[in-house]
């Protein structure tokens, strides 16, 4: 697990609309994390928190127009209010 992986994940979400959409369409937190890990990213909630805490509001807006675009909104653990979840 690493901060670098969390940063790379956020960059991928920001830059790759198809990837962002795929993540956003997965409703289960377990399936979402499995997909993210299969895509080559490995990070903990704390690492994601650290990375997102370092981003300005403007950076967060650019990642997805206010949420993290079709994709990821940070909310605690993973999914459904405990990590990040995919906002529709």
Buried (B, 14 or more C-beta within 10 A) or exposed (E): EEBEBBBBBBEBBBEBEEBBEBBBEBEEBEEBBEBBEEBEBBBBBEBBBBBBEEBEEEEBBBBBEEBBBBBBBBBEBBBBEEBBBBBE
